[in-house]
Amino acid sequence: MHFKEAVAAGESKLRVYSSFAWQETSFYNGSEQALLAWTESVTMLNDTTAQRQQSFTNLSKYFSQDDIANSSLSIIKINSWVRLAKPFGFEAGAYQVGQH
């Protein structure tokens, strides 16, 4: 769903495909890298307190507290959808752009 929406909105397929390896590419600017790192921190929950604080500090260079809060809530919402889709057997790839 999000891949299809991003491409339809003009994002390049290469950047979307490469997002899982964002640390090994030069496709993302500083604010995007900070947000991707924060997304991993919120999603994986396996980093240390110091790592999480560093991620937040870096994110704060680019985004306001309100932006961080809203982004964090979006990350949590998408994570919850993923966690519900699998046990309920939703078929991946069936979504059509603009369907929501």
CYANA upper distance limits for C-alpha pairs under 8 A (distance plus 0.5 A):
  1 MET  CA      5 GLU  CA      6.69
  1 MET  CA     93 GLY  CA      7.55
  1 MET  CA     95 TYR  CA      6.14
  1 MET  CA     96 GLN  CA      7.86
  1 MET  CA     97 VAL  CA      7.84
  2 HIS  CA      6 ALA  CA      6.45
  3 PHE  CA      7 VAL  CA      6.74
  3 PHE  CA     16 VAL  CA      7.20
  4 LYS  CA      8 ALA  CA      6.58
  4 LYS  CA     96 GLN  CA      8.13
  4 LYS  CA     97 VAL  CA      6.67
  5 GLU  CA      9 ALA  CA      6.61
  5 GLU  CA     97 VAL  CA      6.23
  5 GLU  CA     98 GLY  CA      8.02
  6 ALA  CA     10 GLY  CA      7.01
  6 ALA  CA     11 GLU  CA      5.86
  6 ALA  CA     16 VAL  CA      8.20
  7 VAL  CA     11 GLU  CA      5.23
  7 VAL  CA     12 SER  CA      6.61
  7 VAL  CA     13 LYS  CA      6.83
  8 ALA  CA     97 VAL  CA      7.76
 11 GLU  CA     15 ARG  CA      7.75
 11 GLU  CA     16 VAL  CA      7.79
 12 SER  CA     16 VAL  CA      7.02
 13 LYS  CA     17 TYR  CA      6.42
 14 LEU  CA     18 SER  CA      6.45
 15 ARG  CA     19 SER  CA      6.59
 15 ARG  CA     27 PHE  CA      6.87
 15 ARG  CA     28 TYR  CA      8.42
 18 SER  CA     22 TRP  CA      6.65
 18 SER  CA     25 THR  CA      8.08
 21 ALA  CA     25 THR  CA      7.34
 22 TRP  CA     26 SER  CA      8.29
 22 TRP  CA     27 PHE  CA      8.06
 22 TRP  CA     28 TYR  CA      7.61
 22 TRP  CA     33 GLN  CA      7.67
 22 TRP  CA     36 LEU  CA      8.05
 23 GLN  CA     33 GLN  CA      8.17
 28 TYR  CA     32 GLU  CA      6.08
 28 TYR  CA     33 GLN  CA      6.46
 29 ASN  CA     33 GLN  CA      6.63
 30 GLY  CA     34 ALA  CA      6.61
 31 SER  CA     35 LEU  CA      6.68
 31 SER  CA     59 LEU  CA      7.58
 31 SER  CA     62 TYR  CA      6.15
 31 SER  CA     63 PHE  CA      8.47
 32 GLU  CA     36 LEU  CA      6.56
 33 GLN  CA     37 ALA  CA      6.58
 34 ALA  CA     38 TRP  CA      6.69
 34 ALA  CA     55 SER  CA      7.39
 34 ALA  CA     58 ASN  CA      6.56
 34 ALA  CA     59 LEU  CA      5.51
 34 ALA  CA     62 TYR  CA      8.46
 35 LEU  CA     39 THR  CA      6.53
 35 LEU  CA     59 LEU  CA      6.79
 36 LEU  CA     40 GLU  CA      6.80
 37 ALA  CA     41 SER  CA      6.77
 37 ALA  CA     55 SER  CA      6.89
 38 TRP  CA     42 VAL  CA      6.64
 38 TRP  CA     52 ARG  CA      8.33
 38 TRP  CA     55 SER  CA      6.29
 38 TRP  CA     56 PHE  CA      7.24
 38 TRP  CA     59 LEU  CA      7.64
 39 THR  CA     43 THR  CA      6.47
 39 THR  CA     72 SER  CA      8.07
 39 THR  CA     75 ILE  CA      6.97
 40 GLU  CA     44 MET  CA      6.14
 40 GLU  CA     45 LEU  CA      8.37
 41 SER  CA     45 LEU  CA      6.19
 41 SER  CA     46 ASN  CA      7.93
 41 SER  CA     47 ASP  CA      7.08
 41 SER  CA     52 ARG  CA      6.86
 41 SER  CA     55 SER  CA      8.12
 42 VAL  CA     72 SER  CA      7.87
 42 VAL  CA     75 ILE  CA      7.90
 42 VAL  CA     76 ILE  CA      8.00
 43 THR  CA     75 ILE  CA      8.02
 43 THR  CA     76 ILE  CA      7.97
 43 THR  CA     79 ASN  CA      7.54
 47 ASP  CA     51 GLN  CA      6.39
 47 ASP  CA     52 ARG  CA      6.82
 48 THR  CA     52 ARG  CA      6.64
 49 THR  CA     53 GLN  CA      6.56
 50 ALA  CA     54 GLN  CA      6.63
 51 GLN  CA     55 SER  CA      6.65
 52 ARG  CA     56 PHE  CA      6.70
 53 GLN  CA     57 THR  CA      6.52
 54 GLN  CA     58 ASN  CA      6.60
 55 SER  CA     59 LEU  CA      6.64
 56 PHE  CA     60 SER  CA      6.58
 57 THR  CA     61 LYS  CA      7.27
 58 ASN  CA     62 TYR  CA      8.01
 59 LEU  CA     63 PHE  CA      6.66
 59 LEU  CA     68 ILE  CA      8.19
 60 SER  CA     64 SER  CA      6.88
 60 SER  CA     65 GLN  CA      7.81
 60 SER  CA     68 ILE  CA      8.21
 63 PHE  CA     67 ASP  CA      6.21
 63 PHE  CA     68 ILE  CA      6.74
 64 SER  CA     68 ILE  CA      6.70
 65 GLN  CA     69 ALA  CA      6.60
 66 ASP  CA     70 ASN  CA      6.60
 67 ASP  CA     71 SER  CA      6.46
 68 ILE  CA     72 SER  CA      6.42
 69 ALA  CA     73 LEU  CA      6.71
 70 ASN  CA     74 SER  CA      6.73
 71 SER  CA     75 ILE  CA      6.67
 72 SER  CA     76 ILE  CA      6.69
 73 LEU  CA     77 LYS  CA      6.55
 74 SER  CA     78 ILE  CA      6.68
 75 ILE  CA     79 ASN  CA      6.61
 76 ILE  CA     80 SER  CA      6.67
 77 LYS  CA     81 TRP  CA      6.87
 78 ILE  CA     82 VAL  CA      6.82
 79 ASN  CA     83 ARG  CA      6.74
 80 SER  CA     84 LEU  CA      6.71
 81 TRP  CA     85 ALA  CA      6.47
 82 VAL  CA     86 LYS  CA      7.18
 83 ARG  CA     87 PRO  CA      7.86
 84 LEU  CA     88 PHE  CA      6.74
 85 ALA  CA     89 GLY  CA      6.51
 85 ALA  CA     90 PHE  CA      5.65
 86 LYS  CA     90 PHE  CA      6.80
 95 TYR  CA     99 GLN  CA      7.38
